[in-house]
Amino acid sequence: MSSVPARVRLEPWTDDDFPLLVRLNAPEMTDHLGGPETPEQLAMRHKRYVGAAQSGIFRDSDREYAAYIFKAILEPENVEVGGVNFWDREWNGETVYEMGWGVLPEFQGRGIASAAVGEAVELARATNRRSAIHAFPSVDNGPSNSICRKAGFELRGEVLFEYPKDHWMQCNEWVLRFAS
Ligand SMILES: CC(C)(COP(=O)(O)OP(=O)(O)OC[C@H]1O[C@@H](n2cnc3c(N)ncnc32)[C@H](O)[C@@H]1OP(=O)(O)O)[C@@H](O)C(=O)NCCC(=O)NCCS
C-alpha cells in the first residue's frame, strides 16, 4: 500500500449511480457476501438506495429502517471507487448501526476502504442517534477485518451471521462504541 493516505469523499447515493452498483456486484466483490445478486435484485437495491439517500429510510420488502447510503469518490482524481453504508439494526436488544463497504477491484490495496470507513464512522457519530457501530465481516475477509481493527472497532468474537437472507456465514463481530 502507498505510504500516502488515500483521500476519499463520501456523497449520498443518487439515481445516476446504478453503473457503480453493477460493478460492485461482480463475482469477486461478492465472494464474502453470498455471491452476485440477480439483475432484478440489483435494480430493487438501487431503487432502495436512492430512496434511502433521499428520505433516510430504507424500504425493504418486509420492514423499514433508517439507512445512510454513500458512494466513495477518490480525490483528487474525482473518480467513483466504491460505497459505504450504515443502517439501523437490532442486535442483542439494542438498536445500533451496522456498517458495510466495498471498493472496486482496480482500486483495492490503496487504503481507500480504510479512508472511506473512517469518514463514515465520523458521519455516523455526528448523527447522534446511536451509541455503537457493529460490523460483521466474514472470518475469511482479511482486508475487512484489518479495516475494522484500524478504524478502532473492538473484536467481540465469532458469530454465525445471515447475509443475505438464507445465506449463513461465520463472521467476526466488531463493535465501535462512541464515547458518551
Ligand atoms: C474489503 C475491501 C473493501 C477492502 O478495500 P481496500 O480499499 O483494498 O482496503 P484497504 O486498501 O483500505 O486495505 C485494508 C487492509 O486490507 C489489506 N488488504 C488489502 N487487499 C488485501 C488482499 N487482497 N488480501 C489481504 N489483505 C489485503 C491491506 O493491506 C490493509 O491492511 P493494513 O492496513 O493492515 O495493511 C475490498 O476488498 C472489497 O470491496 N471487497 C469486496 C466487498 C467486501 O468484502 N466488503 C466487506 C463486507 S463487510
The ligand as a Gaussian input file, in Angstrom:
#p B3LYP/6-31G(d) Opt

LIG

0 1
 C      -12.724000      -5.312000       1.693000
 C      -12.398000      -4.214000       0.704000
 C      -13.445000      -3.108000       0.821000
 C      -11.006000      -3.641000       1.002000
 O      -10.788000      -2.492000       0.183000
 P       -9.358000      -1.818000       0.034000
 O       -9.589000      -0.426000      -0.444000
 O       -8.488000      -2.698000      -0.766000
 O       -8.866000      -1.810000       1.545000
 P       -7.583000      -1.045000       2.074000
 O       -6.645000      -0.746000       0.944000
 O       -8.062000       0.075000       2.935000
 O       -6.872000      -2.186000       2.926000
 C       -7.343000      -2.607000       4.135000
 C       -6.398000      -3.618000       4.683000
 O       -6.525000      -4.845000       3.974000
 C       -5.269000      -5.252000       3.458000
 N       -5.536000      -5.820000       2.128000
 C       -5.943000      -5.180000       1.015000
 N       -6.135000      -6.062000       0.000000
 C       -5.828000      -7.270000       0.517000
 C       -5.853000      -8.581000      -0.015000
 N       -6.226000      -8.801000      -1.295000
 N       -5.510000      -9.600000       0.799000
 C       -5.155000      -9.374000       2.081000
 N       -5.125000      -8.157000       2.646000
 C       -5.455000      -7.110000       1.864000
 C       -4.451000      -4.000000       3.373000
 O       -3.078000      -4.279000       3.431000
 C       -4.949000      -3.254000       4.588000
 O       -4.368000      -3.762000       5.760000
 P       -3.225000      -2.982000       6.518000
 O       -3.709000      -1.584000       6.660000
 O       -3.136000      -3.711000       7.801000
 O       -2.051000      -3.084000       5.629000
 C      -12.404000      -4.744000      -0.759000
 O      -11.530000      -5.849000      -0.809000
 C      -13.792000      -5.162000      -1.196000
 O      -14.569000      -4.327000      -1.649000
 N      -14.108000      -6.455000      -1.099000
 C      -15.402000      -6.956000      -1.520000
 C      -16.567000      -6.451000      -0.683000
 C      -16.434000      -6.805000       0.773000
 O      -15.929000      -7.864000       1.129000
 N      -16.913000      -5.897000       1.615000
 C      -16.836000      -6.036000       3.064000
 C      -18.098000      -6.505000       3.669000
 S      -18.027000      -6.348000       5.446000

